[in-house]
């Protein structure tokens, strides 16, 4: 019991350090991606923090799987490297005695991974999609960030504003370039505001500005000054566009979805906790290392196994999504094969430990001495 408590504490400490590193990398990468979208005008700058939180929730199951796998592997590798395993085997204990403390440490992570995969991740993806759709359905002028050029939804008009007056729809120092059948028109105004017409249509009313139309140097070039100038502002339909993506559908609704996309998404969600369970058990026999050699090879092999496992799951999901394989015969074979590999590695490692057990070596040494005496 003392050994198991110490082992669990060591795995928890290793998991905390591994999770901190992986989570920091994930948050940094997500921050760069979301800020890039905000700078490009694809999302609202006020939604950046919320989108980072939602994106981080999407990556949490993968981070937890890799954290638990690396934590168990590093602890087992350390015991081999510090020759603690020699004492363990010399005491007559088997490698299978590690399963209980490892499962005690890993099962809460498996359950947390399942909750995130089935509940939190779909919710985060749904909220992220709502934020993006809400920004895309705003009027053209409201989507413009100060100091940034922005193309309209109709792709024939470019806006530029120098500043926004408070939280209203009033903008300062507006530049509008429009291309239509009459040619190119450039409008500059000191300020603009969005008004609603009697039928609900939206208009941009520009005040105190000038309008230029035509090609410079041509006879039909026109210049006009105005105190008020109204132009229609395009906006997208406020209705939801079609069906939601399957990855944002709640799990209870997804269970009732019999389409290939729904079955594939359900397979992906179920694979996360199963993968986590298989990998923490695989880390026990995989953690063997020669005390005189380095331990970095094990970590490299572990990363290759993790990414290969993840890619196989994605390959099976793609086959189900495309209708090439049925869900009933696709969600379990990969995990069963992985568990058979775990059992095979345990059997191989137990056989090696039995052959090189100190008592077995001592008996072999005594037999050798007796044989030598008979020969002499």
C-alpha positions as CSV (number, residue, x, y, z in Angstrom):
1,X,0.0,0.0,0.0
2,X,2.9,2.4,0.8
3,X,4.3,1.6,-2.7
4,X,1.0,2.1,-4.4
5,X,0.4,5.5,-2.7
6,X,3.9,6.7,-3.6
7,X,3.4,5.5,-7.1
8,X,0.1,7.3,-7.5
9,X,1.6,10.5,-6.1
10,X,4.5,10.3,-8.6
11,X,2.2,9.7,-11.5
12,X,0.0,12.6,-10.4
13,X,3.0,14.9,-10.2
14,X,4.2,13.8,-13.6
15,X,0.7,14.2,-15.0
16,X,0.5,17.8,-13.6
17,X,3.8,18.8,-15.2
18,X,2.9,17.1,-18.6
19,X,-0.6,18.7,-18.6
20,X,0.8,22.1,-17.9
21,X,3.2,21.9,-20.8
22,X,0.7,20.5,-23.3
23,X,-2.0,22.9,-22.2
24,X,0.3,25.9,-22.5
25,X,1.3,24.8,-26.0
26,X,-2.4,24.3,-27.0
27,X,-3.5,27.7,-25.6
28,X,-0.6,29.5,-27.3
29,X,-1.3,27.9,-30.7
30,X,-5.1,28.6,-30.3
31,X,-4.4,32.2,-29.3
32,X,-2.3,32.8,-32.4
33,X,-4.9,31.2,-34.7
34,X,-7.9,33.2,-33.2
35,X,-6.0,36.5,-33.2
36,X,-5.1,35.9,-36.8
37,X,-8.8,35.5,-37.6
38,X,-9.7,38.6,-35.7
39,X,-7.0,40.6,-37.5
40,X,-8.3,39.3,-40.8
41,X,-11.8,40.4,-40.0
42,X,-13.2,36.8,-39.8
43,X,-14.3,37.0,-36.2
44,X,-15.2,39.9,-33.9
45,X,-12.4,41.2,-31.7
46,X,-14.7,41.2,-28.7
47,X,-15.2,37.4,-29.1
48,X,-11.6,36.4,-29.0
49,X,-11.4,35.2,-25.4
50,X,-14.6,33.2,-25.7
51,X,-13.4,31.6,-28.9
52,X,-10.1,30.7,-27.3
53,X,-11.9,29.0,-24.4
54,X,-14.1,27.0,-26.8
55,X,-11.2,25.9,-28.9
56,X,-9.3,24.8,-25.8
57,X,-12.2,22.7,-24.7
58,X,-12.1,21.0,-28.0
59,X,-8.5,20.0,-27.5
60,X,-8.8,18.9,-23.9
61,X,-9.7,15.2,-24.6
62,X,-6.6,14.8,-26.7
63,X,-4.4,16.6,-24.2
64,X,-5.7,14.3,-21.3
65,X,-5.1,11.2,-23.4
66,X,-1.5,12.1,-24.1
67,X,-0.9,13.3,-20.6
68,X,-2.0,10.1,-19.0
69,X,0.0,8.0,-21.5
70,X,3.2,10.0,-21.0
71,X,2.8,10.1,-17.2
72,X,2.5,6.3,-16.7
73,X,5.3,5.7,-19.3
74,X,7.7,8.1,-17.6
75,X,7.1,6.7,-14.2
76,X,7.6,3.1,-15.3
77,X,10.7,4.2,-17.3
78,X,12.2,5.9,-14.2
79,X,11.8,2.8,-12.1
80,X,13.7,0.8,-14.6
81,X,16.4,3.4,-15.0
82,X,16.9,3.7,-11.2
83,X,17.0,-0.1,-10.9
84,X,13.9,-0.2,-8.7
85,X,12.3,-2.8,-11.0
86,X,15.2,-5.1,-10.1
87,X,14.2,-5.0,-6.4
88,X,10.5,-5.3,-7.4
89,X,11.1,-8.5,-9.4
90,X,13.6,-9.9,-6.8
91,X,10.8,-9.6,-4.2
92,X,8.8,-12.1,-6.3
93,X,6.3,-9.5,-7.6
94,X,5.1,-9.4,-11.1
95,X,4.7,-6.6,-13.6
96,X,0.9,-7.2,-13.6
97,X,0.9,-5.8,-10.0
98,X,1.3,-2.4,-11.6
99,X,-2.1,-2.6,-13.2
100,X,-4.1,-1.8,-10.1
101,X,-2.3,1.5,-9.1
102,X,-2.2,2.6,-12.7
103,X,-5.9,2.1,-13.2
104,X,-6.6,3.8,-9.9
105,X,-4.7,6.8,-11.3
106,X,-6.0,6.5,-14.9
107,X,-9.7,5.7,-14.5
108,X,-10.7,9.2,-13.3
109,X,-8.9,10.6,-16.4
110,X,-10.7,8.1,-18.6
111,X,-14.1,9.2,-17.1
112,X,-13.1,12.9,-17.5
113,X,-12.1,12.3,-21.1
114,X,-15.4,10.6,-21.8
115,X,-17.4,13.5,-20.2
116,X,-15.5,16.1,-22.2
117,X,-15.8,14.1,-25.5
118,X,-19.6,13.4,-25.1
119,X,-20.7,16.6,-23.4
120,X,-18.3,19.5,-23.2
121,X,-16.7,19.3,-26.7
122,X,-20.0,19.3,-28.7
123,X,-21.2,22.3,-26.5
124,X,-18.0,24.2,-27.2
125,X,-18.2,23.6,-30.9
126,X,-21.8,24.7,-31.0
127,X,-21.1,27.9,-29.1
128,X,-18.1,28.6,-31.3
129,X,-20.2,28.2,-34.4
130,X,-22.9,30.5,-33.0
131,X,-20.3,33.3,-32.4
132,X,-18.9,33.0,-35.9
133,X,-22.4,32.9,-37.5
134,X,-23.5,35.9,-35.5
135,X,-20.6,37.9,-36.7
136,X,-21.1,36.9,-40.3
137,X,-24.8,37.9,-40.2
138,X,-23.9,41.5,-39.1
139,X,-24.2,44.3,-41.6
140,X,-21.2,45.1,-43.7
141,X,-20.3,48.3,-41.9
142,X,-20.7,46.8,-38.4
143,X,-18.1,44.1,-39.4
144,X,-15.5,46.7,-40.2
145,X,-12.7,47.2,-37.7
146,X,-11.2,50.8,-37.4
147,X,-8.2,51.2,-39.6
148,X,-9.0,48.1,-41.7
149,X,-10.3,47.5,-45.2
150,X,-13.3,45.2,-45.4
151,X,-15.1,43.7,-48.4
152,X,-18.9,43.7,-48.4
153,X,-21.0,40.5,-48.6
154,X,-21.8,41.3,-52.3
155,X,-18.1,41.5,-53.1
156,X,-18.5,44.7,-55.0
157,X,-17.9,47.2,-52.3
158,X,-14.9,48.0,-49.9
159,X,-15.3,49.9,-46.6
160,X,-12.8,51.7,-44.5
161,X,-13.5,53.6,-41.4
162,X,-11.0,55.5,-39.2
163,X,-12.9,55.2,-35.9
164,X,-16.1,54.2,-34.2
165,X,-18.1,56.6,-32.1
166,X,-18.9,54.7,-28.9
167,X,-21.1,51.6,-28.9
168,X,-23.5,53.0,-31.5
169,X,-23.5,52.3,-35.3
170,X,-21.9,55.7,-36.0
171,X,-18.5,55.6,-37.7
172,X,-16.1,58.4,-38.4
173,X,-14.2,59.3,-41.6
174,X,-15.7,56.7,-43.9
175,X,-14.2,55.6,-47.3
176,X,-16.3,53.5,-49.6
177,X,-15.2,52.1,-53.0
178,X,-18.0,50.7,-55.2
179,X,-17.8,48.9,-58.5
180,X,-21.0,48.4,-60.6
181,X,-22.2,48.6,-64.1
182,X,-21.7,52.3,-64.2
183,X,-18.0,52.0,-63.3
184,X,-16.1,52.8,-60.1
185,X,-17.4,55.2,-57.5
186,X,-15.4,56.5,-54.5
187,X,-17.2,58.1,-51.6
188,X,-15.6,59.8,-48.6
189,X,-17.5,61.2,-45.7
190,X,-16.9,62.6,-42.2
191,X,-19.3,60.2,-40.6
192,X,-21.9,57.6,-41.3
193,X,-24.7,55.9,-39.5
194,X,-26.9,52.8,-40.2
195,X,-30.7,53.5,-40.4
196,X,-33.6,51.1,-40.9
197,X,-36.1,51.7,-43.7
198,X,-39.9,51.3,-43.4
199,X,-39.7,47.7,-44.7
200,X,-36.8,46.7,-42.5
201,X,-34.1,47.3,-45.1
202,X,-30.8,48.7,-43.8
203,X,-29.2,51.9,-45.2
204,X,-25.9,53.6,-44.6
205,X,-26.4,57.3,-44.3
206,X,-23.2,59.3,-45.0
207,X,-22.9,62.9,-44.0
208,X,-20.7,65.8,-45.1
209,X,-18.8,64.1,-47.9
210,X,-17.9,63.8,-51.5
211,X,-18.6,61.3,-54.3
212,X,-16.2,60.7,-57.3
213,X,-17.3,58.5,-60.2
214,X,-15.6,57.7,-63.5
215,X,-12.0,57.5,-64.7
216,X,-9.7,60.4,-63.9
217,X,-8.9,62.4,-67.1
218,X,-12.0,61.3,-68.9
219,X,-14.8,63.7,-69.9
220,X,-17.5,61.9,-68.0
221,X,-15.7,62.1,-64.6
222,X,-18.1,63.4,-62.0
223,X,-17.5,65.1,-58.6
224,X,-20.3,65.7,-56.1
225,X,-20.5,67.2,-52.6
226,X,-23.3,66.2,-50.3
227,X,-24.6,66.8,-46.8
228,X,-26.4,63.4,-46.7
229,X,-26.1,60.4,-48.9
230,X,-27.9,57.0,-48.4
231,X,-26.7,53.7,-49.7
232,X,-28.1,50.2,-49.2
233,X,-26.1,47.9,-46.9
234,X,-26.2,44.2,-47.6
235,X,-26.8,41.8,-44.7
236,X,-27.1,38.1,-44.6
237,X,-30.2,36.1,-43.8
238,X,-30.7,35.9,-40.0
239,X,-32.1,32.4,-40.3
240,X,-29.9,29.5,-39.5
241,X,-28.2,28.2,-42.6
242,X,-29.2,24.6,-43.1
243,X,-28.4,21.9,-40.6
244,X,-25.7,22.1,-38.0
245,X,-22.5,20.2,-38.2
246,X,-22.6,16.8,-36.6
247,X,-19.7,17.6,-34.3
248,X,-21.8,20.3,-32.6
249,X,-24.9,18.1,-32.0
250,X,-25.5,17.0,-28.4
251,X,-24.8,13.3,-27.8
252,X,-28.4,12.5,-26.9
253,X,-29.6,13.9,-30.2
254,X,-26.7,12.2,-32.0
255,X,-27.8,8.8,-30.8
256,X,-31.0,9.3,-32.8
257,X,-29.2,10.3,-35.9
258,X,-28.8,7.3,-38.3
259,X,-26.9,9.1,-41.0
260,X,-23.4,8.2,-41.9
261,X,-22.1,11.6,-40.6
262,X,-23.9,11.1,-37.3
263,X,-22.6,7.6,-36.8
264,X,-19.0,8.7,-37.7
265,X,-19.2,11.5,-35.1
266,X,-20.5,9.1,-32.5
267,X,-17.6,6.7,-33.3
268,X,-15.1,9.5,-32.8
269,X,-16.5,10.5,-29.4
270,X,-16.6,7.0,-28.1
271,X,-13.0,6.4,-29.2
272,X,-11.5,9.1,-26.9
273,X,-12.1,7.3,-23.5
274,X,-11.3,3.9,-25.0
275,X,-8.0,5.2,-26.4
276,X,-7.1,6.7,-23.1
277,X,-7.8,3.4,-21.3
278,X,-5.8,1.3,-23.8
279,X,-2.8,3.6,-23.8
280,X,-2.3,3.8,-20.0
281,X,-2.3,0.0,-19.9
282,X,0.1,-0.1,-22.9
283,X,2.5,2.2,-21.1
284,X,3.3,-0.4,-18.4
285,X,5.1,-3.0,-20.6
286,X,6.2,-0.3,-23.0
287,X,8.1,1.5,-20.2
288,X,11.0,-1.0,-20.1
289,X,14.4,0.6,-20.6
290,X,18.0,-0.5,-20.1
291,X,19.4,1.4,-17.0
292,X,22.6,2.0,-18.9
293,X,20.9,3.5,-21.9
294,X,18.9,6.6,-22.3
295,X,15.1,6.9,-21.9
296,X,14.3,9.2,-24.7
297,X,13.7,6.4,-27.2
298,X,10.6,5.3,-25.2
299,X,9.1,8.7,-25.3
300,X,9.6,8.9,-29.1
301,X,8.0,5.5,-29.6
302,X,5.1,6.6,-27.3
303,X,4.5,9.7,-29.4
304,X,4.6,7.6,-32.6
305,X,2.1,5.1,-31.1
306,X,-0.2,7.9,-30.0
307,X,-0.3,9.6,-33.4
308,X,-0.7,6.3,-35.2
309,X,-3.6,5.2,-33.0
310,X,-5.2,8.6,-33.5
311,X,-4.8,8.5,-37.3
312,X,-6.3,5.0,-37.4
313,X,-9.3,6.2,-35.6
314,X,-9.7,9.1,-38.0
315,X,-9.3,6.7,-40.9
316,X,-12.1,4.5,-39.6
317,X,-14.3,7.5,-38.9
318,X,-13.8,8.7,-42.5
319,X,-14.8,5.3,-43.9
320,X,-18.0,5.3,-41.8
321,X,-18.7,8.9,-42.9
322,X,-18.4,8.0,-46.5
323,X,-20.5,4.9,-46.1
324,X,-17.7,2.5,-46.8
325,X,-18.0,0.7,-43.5
326,X,-20.9,0.1,-41.0
327,X,-20.8,1.7,-37.6
328,X,-21.6,-1.6,-35.8
329,X,-18.5,-3.4,-37.1
330,X,-16.2,-0.4,-37.1
331,X,-16.1,1.2,-33.7
332,X,-14.6,-1.7,-31.7
333,X,-12.1,-3.8,-33.8
334,X,-9.2,-1.3,-33.5
335,X,-9.5,-1.1,-29.8
336,X,-9.7,-4.9,-29.5
337,X,-6.6,-5.3,-31.6
338,X,-4.8,-2.7,-29.4
339,X,-5.8,-4.6,-26.2
340,X,-4.5,-7.8,-27.7
341,X,-1.2,-6.0,-28.4
342,X,-1.2,-4.9,-24.7
343,X,-1.7,-8.5,-23.6
344,X,1.0,-9.7,-25.9
345,X,3.5,-7.1,-24.6
346,X,2.6,-8.1,-21.0
347,X,3.2,-11.8,-21.8
348,X,6.5,-11.1,-23.6
349,X,7.7,-8.9,-20.8
350,X,6.7,-11.4,-18.1
351,X,8.5,-14.1,-20.0
352,X,11.7,-12.1,-20.1
353,X,11.4,-11.1,-16.5
354,X,11.1,-14.8,-15.6
355,X,14.2,-15.8,-17.6
356,X,16.3,-13.0,-16.1
357,X,14.9,-13.2,-12.6
358,X,17.7,-13.1,-10.0
359,X,16.6,-16.4,-8.5
360,X,16.5,-18.0,-11.9
361,X,19.9,-16.7,-12.7
362,X,21.2,-18.0,-9.3
363,X,19.7,-21.5,-10.0
364,X,21.3,-21.5,-13.5
365,X,24.7,-20.5,-11.9
366,X,24.5,-23.4,-9.4
367,X,23.6,-25.9,-12.2
368,X,26.6,-24.6,-14.2
369,X,29.0,-25.1,-11.2
370,X,27.7,-28.6,-10.7
371,X,28.2,-29.5,-14.3
372,X,31.8,-28.1,-14.2
373,X,32.6,-30.2,-11.2
374,X,31.4,-33.4,-12.9
375,X,33.5,-32.6,-16.0
376,X,36.6,-32.0,-13.9
